[in-house]
Each structure stands twice: as C-alpha cells, then as structure tokens.
Amino acid sequence: MKQDYSSSDTMKMLNAILDVPKELHGKDYLQKIARNIWDICQFEFVIMGHAVGEKNEKVRTSVALVHGKLIDNFTYNLEHTPCENVFSGQRVCIHKQNVAELFPEDAMLIDMGVQSYIGAPTIVNGRLFGLIALLDSNRIINEEHFRAFIEFIASRTSIELERYINQKELEELTKRAKLDPLTGIFNRNEFEQSAKNLLQRYANSNYAIIFIDADNFKSINDTYGHQKGDDVLCMLAEKLQLSIRNGDILARYGGEEFIAILANVDIAITEEVTSRMHKNINENTVHPVTVSIGVSIGKPHEQLSVVISRADAAMYQAKNNGKNQTCFINNKQNFAYSSDRINPEKFMPHGRVEITLIDQHIVFYRAEGPFNQELMTAISEMESIALADFHKADKQWVKVVLFRNSCAAEPAFLADLSTYIKHVTQNNIAPLANAFIIPRNIEGAEKMPELFAQCYKDSGVNFKVFTQEIDALEWVNSIYNQHQH
C-alpha cells in the first residue's frame, strides 16, 4: 500500500528525486531519476518513453526500470492501455487500484501483476513528446499527492527526454551516413577513415587488404532480377563479416565489390580468413555464387591507397585465372603462381601448391596435400617460371613452405623431390635456407618432417621444420641476412 504523504513530505521526496549531478544529461539523467524514484518511493515499475508511429500510436521506452534494475528498452502499442488515456487526453491519469481489471486487453499490464498506475505526459514547447508511468502491486491512497508528484516529475524530465531522443536521432543519422543502406556494413568513405584509424593503432605491424568481387554477378541480376541480386549482396556481406576476425573492418566498396582490412597479420592468418570467405559463401542457401579475391600485404607505414590498388589488381588476376579463387600479390606486384594453372591438361596432381614472392628474397609456398609424383613435376615446371628472374640475376633467396591441410606425400613424390634438390644444388640455384611449416594438427605431421629432412640430407641447403610461420620467417631471414655482409 502506497502510504499517505503530507505536503512537506511531497516536497522532500521531489527534492530527493531531482537531486541529480549537474553533469548528467539525456539518458544518464533519465536513468538517475528513475533510480531515485525506486530508491525513495519503491515503485516497482518506472517507465519513461517517447511517442513513435505516424499517429503516436506506440511508445518506445527510453528508460525501463523493474524492481530497481534497468531492462532492455521495448516498444508497445497504446491501444487499450492506461497509457492511451495519457496520450489522448494529454493529462495525468491515475488508477488507484485494480488497473489490470480495467484494461483486460493489456496483456503486459496483466503479466506485471500490478494494482495501481500513475501516468503523465511529457510536453515540450506545447507538443506531446512522451510519458512517464509508475506502476506498482500496491494500491494508491493519496491520489492528489501523486498527481502533483507525477506532474512535477514529468515537467522536469521533459527537456531531458527530448534531449535524449534528439541525441539518439543524431546518432542514427550519423550511423546511416557511415553504412551502406542495402547491406548494413560500412560504406566506402567510412572504410577509408576507419582503416586509417586502425592502422594508427597498429602502426608497426603488417596489414592485409582483401578485395572481394562476386563472380558473374551481372548474370544474376539479368536472369533472376535485381531483388535476387540485392539478396545475394546482403548474403555476401553477412558471410564475409562472419569470416573476418573481431576488430577487422569490412565494407561494401561499390556494386558487387567488398573490401576488408586486417591489422597485425601474416600470410597464414590472411589465408585462413580468405579460405573461410570462400567456404562460407559456397555454403550459402540464398543463391549459388562464388567470389574472386585479391590480397595484398602492406608493410608498416605503407600508404593505404597503394596497398588497396595492389589488392584490386590481384583480384582481377584471380578473375583471369578462372575465378572462385584467391590471388596474393606482394609490394612489387609479382603475382602468385599456382600448380593447378601450369599445363592443367597435362598435370592432374592430388594436391596444390601456390608460390608468392615476398620482399624480393622470400619465396613463400602454400601447399595443400596429399602430394603425388605429378604434383612434383608441376612444381618443378612452375618454379622454373616463377624463379626465372632470380636465376638470371644470380640472386640469393630463401624458401618457406606452409602446409595447410596435409603434408602427406607418396614415395614417388619424395624420390622426385630428392632428385630436384640435387639438381638445383648442382646448378647453383638452390635457396640459402628452406623452412617447412607443418602445423601439429594436419595429416602427416608426425611422420613427414623426418622424411622431408632425408630429402635434404647432404644437399648443403639449410633445412628446418617449424610449427609457426613467424618462427620460420625469422629463421630464413636471419640466414639470408648473414649472407648479405
């Protein structure tokens, strides 16, 4: 039962409820008022909201306090609720008891299990803005006290409620200016600004730009209509967002093009992300579609626009190579070479190897097993093309091989590998160092390192097996640097 109060009690209560630090405004101010109402008056439900809908037929809560605890804001229809009387009459409404029985169609009111209701409109410059409502399981005794009480609270909170709503609308407008209206991810302008901010936080680390383009997207629009095209774009945004890490940035760059930036990465991490992109998109249920992806690794302090241009060029290279694949490119625009694109009619290897040149002295291999004899033949032919410039200039280089799903190899592959190592050594075109990265959880990880080491035995080439990319790169770089003095 809400007790009776004297005029003096009422003023003390109001002063205590309105005792809010001067620095609080908007939402913080409203939440503090709501908590004070609970602390002092013990109203079980304190609701502050603003009108929404074309005819103000709904209320969206700005603050909702239940038994002293904030809950998520919600929207509810005013029809057949006590709040409807507050809005329609723009006046205080008090139901001292049995309020749920008076409004039997108000399911939320019944679920609350309340007896009494006090509501007042918040009016700003003569315009109905919202309301404040207090509900409780006890009945009200002194109606006049609470009428004066709620009118005073409503008048004092009106300005802050308006300020809060204006703040939310400004935030929403600002948010919309940053987002692509179709997919809901960043637009191009916001990507460029956010990417610059990200690079400032990771100023001394490598970063990756990933450029993604939907394959044959025009045919989707032409055949199935633009609505299907829009559905595909939204799906791509969702799947790409799912594929990147927390903290990475994704944006729609224009049309069917998307772009992502990953800070503090190496090639292995970037490759994992692009693999997830292909996998997640291939598994979509909206429409069959593939993507071509171009990747460029930027060095610390390297100009963002330059790295984006390289990734864009790599994406077009992926298109030219047959689409539905990823192409890496380094800062000198040396494209990746892939074993499945070297005489594809001649070679039918089990696995796949791709070569990328890094920093003009590291030859980085991404290898997918298992490996058979035909793959070794394809690799030797591919290397003769990819490393032609090294051999002509008699340049020194190092080799890093990252095994992905499997490092298992047939005996014939190992035999041909041993022969190939002897050949390049005898012709003085062997690398200074050769590092194999074999993660512990892939096929062949227990037995193959020893078998690979046997292939390099007595070759004179430095060979070592690692489980982490960073350790392998540090090792080959240290050997390379030793030979530069």
Sequence and secondary structure as in RCSB ss.txt:
>XXXX:A:sequence
MKQDYSSSDTMKMLNAILDVPKELHGKDYLQKIARNIWDICQFEFVIMGHAVGEKNEKVRTSVALVHGKLIDNFT
YNLEHTPCENVFSGQRVCIHKQNVAELFPEDAMLIDMGVQSYIGAPTIVNGRLFGLIALLDSNRIINEEHFRAFI
EFIASRTSIELERYINQKELEELTKRAKLDPLTGIFNRNEFEQSAKNLLQRYANSNYAIIFIDADNFKSINDTYG
HQKGDDVLCMLAEKLQLSIRNGDILARYGGEEFIAILANVDIAITEEVTSRMHKNINENTVHPVTVSIGVSIGKP
HEQLSVVISRADAAMYQAKNNGKNQTCFINNKQNFAYSSDRINPEKFMPHGRVEITLIDQHIVFYRAEGPFNQEL
MTAISEMESIALADFHKADKQWVKVVLFRNSCAAEPAFLADLSTYIKHVTQNNIAPLANAFIIPRNIEGAEKMPE
LFAQCYKDSGVNFKVFTQEIDALEWVNSIYNQHQH
>XXXX:A:secstr
 B    HHHHHHHHHHHT   TT  HHHHHHHHHHHHHHHH  SEEEEEEEESTTS EEEEEEEEETTEE    E
EE TTSHHHHHHHHTS EEE S HHHH TT HHHHHHT SEEEEEEEEETTEEEEEEEEEESS BS HHHHHHHH
HHHHHHHHHHHHHHHHHHHHHHHHHHHHB TTT SB HHHHHHHHHHHHHHTTTS EEEEEEEETTHHHHHHHH 
HHHHHHHHHHHHHHHHHHS TT EEEEEETTEEEEEEES  HHHHHHHHHHHHHHHHT SS    EEEEEEEE T
T  HHHHHHHHHHHHHHHHHTTSSSEEEE TT  B EEGGGSSTTT   SSEEEEEEETTTEEEEEEES B HHH
HHHHHHHHHHHTHHHHHTT   EEEEEE SB  B HHHHHHHHHHHHHHHHTT   SEEEEE  TTSBTTTTHHH
HHHHHHTTS  EEEEESSHHHHHHHHHHHHHHTT 
